Amino acid sequence: MKVSKIEKIIDADKIAAGEVVDRPVNIVKELIENSIDAQASEIKIIVKRAGKSLIQVIDNGIGIPSEDIIMAFERHTSSKIRCINDLQTLSTLGFRGEALASIAAVSKVDIISRVEYEEKGVELHIEGSKIIDHKKVSCPSGTNIQVKNLFYNLPARQKFLKTDATELSHITDIVQRYSLAYPKLHFIYRHNDLDILNCPALNDLKTTVFHIYGKKIANFMEPFDYTENDIKLRVYGLLGHPQIAKKNRSYSSLFINNRYIISDVLFRAINEAYEGTLMVSKYPFFVIFLELDPSVIDFNVHPKKLHVRFEKEESIYNKVYNVIQSIVEDKFITKEAKYLSTDLEDFIPKEEKKLTQISKELSESQKKIRKNEEISSEEYKIPEASVQLILSDQMVDDEVQKKMSPETFLREKYIISKNFPKIRLISQTGQLNNKIYVVLEGINENNEEGLFILDQHAASERINKEKFSEAYETSKMSKQRLISALKIDVSPSEKIFLEANLPEIRKLGFNFDHFGGNTFILREIPIIMGKIPDIHIIKDIISDITEIGKEKSFTEVKEDIINYLSCHKSIRGGDDLSLKDIRNLLIELAKCKDSYHCAHGRPTLRFFSYKELDKLFKRIV
């Protein structure tokens, strides 16, 4: 076999650029970080065609000296560190000296920059890492950089970019994160000449949350600040009330030394600190900052500097968990109690109230009997059977009779005997005690008799999926007009998704109109959604379908969104069903094209023939 000669790779800079730049958002992130490091107080981000044709970042920072500007576009050059030991005391966002060189390798770059002490600035025009033009110009101090025609010289990589809506949502997400990280700075973010975000300078964190996520979210955020001087630790920010918990963790923001990061260790600590306050499958919403000694963190473990590694992970986990857990207990458990009524009578169902009243009357009657028996045992003697008569006579209400009949009491009693399992009769509806499965009997397609077990959630989900799918294909979803239209504030990334997909979303029965800014008006909802929805439920739906559609076009994720909506409005495991509910569920399921699988492919019904039971009990071989 011939041994290949080792040679220098042609266009190695373009290949290496893929580590830093694989989509427009990477460029936006790097340029924002450079502006922050340059001590800018105002940063403008202007993009066109979701950054594919233009990304422009203008700042009023300290600028780049004229003698250094060419060197800034060489690989591994930096004004921030000189050697690896400097990472131990890192205080800047950029540090590897790869960003500008990588960006210039895969695009056309125009940059104008001036430092305050120089009379004129410098303008460079670069194409594919080559300097085409270099001249002195008059300009304000700061830096104005334009990145044009991304991947113009790498068409293979260009075709892997997603739709404008998808790429724009990623850019919007990172701009939001840095607006939260630096509320004292003025961020202006514009796409195709329309403002998406304008966060004025000198805000507090809660006001910035208001600008990004809206008033309702900001109102449910609790500020906190904890410092431990011994180990140079500060944890502060905003914790979201359980009422605004999300379906995934991507909405929350975590910053270490003002750098946006992703850390499974810290996310786990915060999630577990919320334990007991959130519904199943919900994640807390938070904006949390950690200030740590740079020497105990390694930011240099990920090409895009998003993931970090800690010197002592367990110690950091425990500290963060304890801080957040104490605040959650104080804000969302102890102080929540004052909003709860101590009058439990308000929460007792009517039939239980009636039985409680009967019990009280019976008790009072017995007290009178005992008291009067002391005076005259003959005069007030009542037969023992009268206790049962009083109970039966009082149970006159039909609903009470149905739900709380003597038969029900018998069903609830376990048979208890030594060396025998605790067993009891199932309910008259066939719904098992876990409120997930319903036991039925019938005949299968092979004319065999036996038992069917129905998964109530899976069955309901299949019914809803077919209704949503048919409505989408025919644009004939049955809608109900809301008496009062709902005004809904969304985040900038959610706005982008809604605007791009309004016609498709209307096919599913949700009639949204853009009201202006980040506000939409919801006028109609699908009848399948039931009663007038809580605004928080609608916001959850918007958040979740935005997340589903973040990476792909609506057409590509249509099935996932329909599955999500079908699941969202289905009967849940744990829901108590009446005979009428179960009958309707079976009738609707029987009409489905696929009656035997839920939206996610799980079975709705399982059959066990009497013959199988006979084999199980050795009645037949």
Disulfide bonds with the S-S distance in Angstrom:
none
